[in-house]
Amino acid sequence: MTAREPELVELTTRIAVLSEAARADRPVPAGRLYGLPELPDDDIWVDIAGAAALTGVPPKTITGWLARGGPLRNPFPPADRIMYRLYWPRAEIESWRAREASR
């Protein structure tokens, strides 16, 4: 077995790829991650890059909202901390985005 070099991708690059796929209504890369629980109804887990891509909100703003319970008019959904990383079911992010767009 040969060793595989880790792929280093900047967060901004990852957000750009995900955002473009979402805007163009193309399938968004969404692989299963070993160790994350299965979600019902074919939902998928979204990390901070995915949340930023789906909402158009920068990652630092999202983490700031999580720390302060914001935004006040429509609080961002709390994340599940799994393996020291933040994850949300995509359905929760989409629901938040729909509420935000209706304001």
C-alpha positions in Angstrom: 0.0 0.0 0.0 1.4 3.4 -0.9 1.1 6.4 1.3 -1.2 9.1 0.1 -0.2 12.7 0.6 -2.8 14.8 2.4 -4.7 17.2 0.2 -4.3 20.8 1.6 -7.2 23.0 0.6 -7.6 26.6 1.9 -11.0 27.3 3.5 -11.7 30.1 1.1 -11.0 27.8 -1.8 -13.3 25.1 -0.4 -16.1 27.7 0.2 -15.8 29.0 -3.4 -16.1 25.5 -4.9 -19.1 24.7 -2.7 -20.8 28.1 -3.3 -20.4 27.8 -7.1 -21.9 24.3 -7.1 -24.8 25.4 -5.0 -25.4 28.5 -7.2 -25.3 26.5 -10.4 -27.6 23.9 -8.9 -25.0 21.2 -9.5 -24.4 18.3 -7.1 -22.4 19.5 -4.1 -19.5 17.1 -3.1 -20.9 15.4 0.0 -19.0 12.3 1.1 -19.8 10.3 4.2 -17.3 10.7 7.0 -16.4 7.8 9.1 -17.5 8.4 12.7 -20.4 10.7 12.0 -23.9 9.4 12.7 -26.3 8.8 9.8 -29.0 11.4 9.4 -32.6 10.6 8.5 -34.2 11.4 5.2 -31.0 11.4 3.1 -29.8 14.5 4.9 -26.1 15.2 5.0 -23.7 16.8 7.5 -22.4 20.2 6.7 -19.1 21.6 8.1 -18.2 25.3 8.6 -17.2 25.6 4.9 -20.5 24.1 3.8 -22.5 26.3 6.1 -20.7 29.4 4.8 -21.2 28.3 1.2 -25.0 27.6 1.7 -25.7 30.8 3.6 -23.2 33.2 2.0 -22.1 34.1 5.5 -18.3 34.1 6.3 -17.1 31.4 8.7 -15.9 33.8 11.3 -19.3 35.5 11.4 -21.0 32.1 11.9 -18.6 31.2 14.8 -19.2 34.6 16.3 -23.0 34.1 16.1 -22.6 30.7 17.8 -20.6 32.3 20.6 -23.1 35.1 21.2 -26.4 33.4 20.1 -26.9 35.6 17.1 -28.2 37.0 15.0 -30.9 38.2 17.4 -33.7 38.2 14.8 -32.9 34.7 13.6 -30.3 32.8 15.7 -28.0 30.5 13.8 -28.7 26.8 14.6 -26.3 25.4 17.2 -23.7 23.0 15.8 -23.0 19.5 16.8 -19.4 19.2 17.9 -18.2 15.9 16.7 -14.5 14.9 16.7 -13.6 18.5 17.7 -15.3 20.0 14.6 -18.6 21.8 14.0 -21.3 20.0 12.0 -24.9 20.8 11.2 -27.5 18.7 9.3 -27.9 20.4 5.9 -31.7 20.6 6.5 -31.1 22.9 9.6 -28.9 25.3 7.5 -31.4 25.3 4.7 -34.2 26.1 7.1 -32.3 28.9 8.7 -31.5 30.3 5.3 -35.2 30.2 4.3 -36.2 32.1 7.4 -33.4 34.6 6.9 -34.5 35.2 3.2 -38.1 35.8 4.3 -37.1 38.7 6.6 
